Amino acid sequence: MSSAVKATGKTQKKHTEALKSVQVFGKKKTAIAVCLCKEGKGMIRVNGVPLDLINPPVLRIKVFEPLFIVGKESYAKLDLKIRVTGGGQVAQAYAIRQAIAKALIAYNQKDLS
């Protein structure tokens, strides 16, 4: 009976985590970025690397644009995990940028409803 309770607890935990997260994608040419947005400590990672380490700096600024627009308080308690594949550096940066913007909008819409 205790194993049934444990299994139910795990299922319920996954369900509540799903309610507090959104997964969206951004595309630019052949580059595809998938962003998972959920409650957290404000960590933003791209392929496991912090967003601050994206090079060249010009592309880093482009990726940060949606975050600058909404302000620090909007994403301070969110974790964004982004996976990006395909394309070149510029296309990947624009795909990441689009995915971040869509994730922030989708998360706030989900939070309001």
C-alpha positions as CSV (number, residue, x, y, z in Angstrom):
1,M,0.0,0.0,0.0
2,S,2.9,2.4,0.7
3,S,4.2,1.9,-2.9
4,A,0.8,2.9,-4.2
5,V,0.9,6.1,-2.2
6,K,4.5,6.8,-3.4
7,A,3.5,6.3,-7.0
8,T,0.5,8.6,-6.6
9,G,2.6,11.3,-4.9
10,K,5.1,11.3,-7.9
11,T,2.2,11.5,-10.4
12,Q,0.7,14.4,-8.5
13,K,4.1,16.2,-8.2
14,K,4.6,15.9,-12.0
15,H,1.1,17.2,-12.6
16,T,1.6,20.3,-10.4
17,E,5.0,20.9,-12.0
18,A,3.4,20.8,-15.4
19,L,0.9,23.4,-14.3
20,K,3.7,25.7,-13.3
21,S,5.7,25.4,-16.5
22,V,5.5,26.1,-20.2
23,Q,7.5,24.8,-23.1
24,V,7.7,26.9,-26.3
25,F,9.9,27.1,-29.4
26,G,11.5,29.7,-31.5
27,K,12.7,29.4,-35.1
28,K,15.0,31.3,-37.4
29,K,15.8,29.6,-40.8
30,T,17.0,26.1,-39.8
31,A,17.8,27.0,-36.1
32,I,15.3,25.8,-33.6
33,A,15.3,26.7,-29.9
34,V,13.1,25.0,-27.3
35,C,12.6,26.9,-24.1
36,L,11.3,25.4,-20.8
37,C,10.1,28.1,-18.4
38,K,9.2,27.2,-14.8
39,E,9.4,28.6,-11.3
40,G,12.9,28.9,-10.0
41,K,15.8,31.1,-9.0
42,G,16.2,33.2,-12.1
43,M,18.7,30.9,-13.9
44,I,18.8,31.1,-17.6
45,R,20.8,28.5,-19.5
46,V,21.4,27.7,-23.1
47,N,22.5,24.2,-23.8
48,G,23.6,24.0,-20.2
49,V,25.7,27.1,-20.3
50,P,24.7,30.4,-18.5
51,L,23.3,33.0,-20.9
52,D,26.0,35.5,-19.8
53,L,28.6,33.4,-21.6
54,I,27.2,33.6,-25.1
55,N,29.7,34.9,-27.6
56,P,30.1,37.2,-29.5
57,P,28.8,40.0,-27.2
58,V,26.7,41.6,-30.0
59,L,24.6,38.4,-30.2
60,R,24.4,38.2,-26.4
61,I,22.8,41.7,-26.4
62,K,20.3,40.5,-29.0
63,V,19.4,37.5,-26.9
64,F,18.9,39.6,-23.8
65,E,16.5,42.1,-25.5
66,P,13.3,40.4,-24.4
67,L,14.6,40.3,-20.8
68,F,15.5,44.0,-20.9
69,I,12.1,44.9,-22.1
70,V,10.1,43.1,-19.5
71,G,12.4,44.0,-16.6
72,K,14.2,42.0,-14.0
73,E,11.2,41.6,-11.7
74,S,9.3,39.7,-14.4
75,Y,11.8,36.8,-14.7
76,A,13.7,36.9,-11.4
77,K,11.7,33.9,-10.1
78,L,11.8,31.9,-13.3
79,D,14.2,29.4,-14.6
80,L,14.6,29.2,-18.4
81,K,16.3,26.1,-19.9
82,I,16.9,26.5,-23.6
83,R,18.1,23.9,-26.1
84,V,19.1,25.2,-29.5
85,T,20.1,23.2,-32.6
86,G,20.8,23.8,-36.3
87,G,21.7,26.9,-38.2
88,G,24.6,29.3,-37.6
89,Q,25.4,31.6,-34.7
90,V,23.2,34.4,-35.7
91,A,20.2,32.3,-36.5
92,Q,20.6,30.5,-33.2
93,A,20.7,33.8,-31.3
94,Y,17.5,35.0,-33.0
95,A,15.8,31.6,-32.3
96,I,16.8,31.8,-28.7
97,R,15.5,35.4,-28.5
98,Q,12.2,34.4,-30.0
99,A,11.8,31.4,-27.6
100,I,12.5,33.5,-24.6
101,A,10.0,36.1,-25.6
102,K,7.3,33.5,-26.3
103,A,8.1,31.7,-23.0
104,L,7.7,34.8,-20.9
105,I,4.4,35.7,-22.6
106,A,3.0,32.1,-22.3
107,Y,4.1,31.8,-18.7
108,N,2.4,35.0,-17.7
109,Q,-0.7,34.1,-19.6
110,K,-0.9,30.8,-17.9
111,D,-0.2,32.4,-14.5
112,L,-3.1,34.9,-15.0
113,S,-5.6,32.3,-16.0
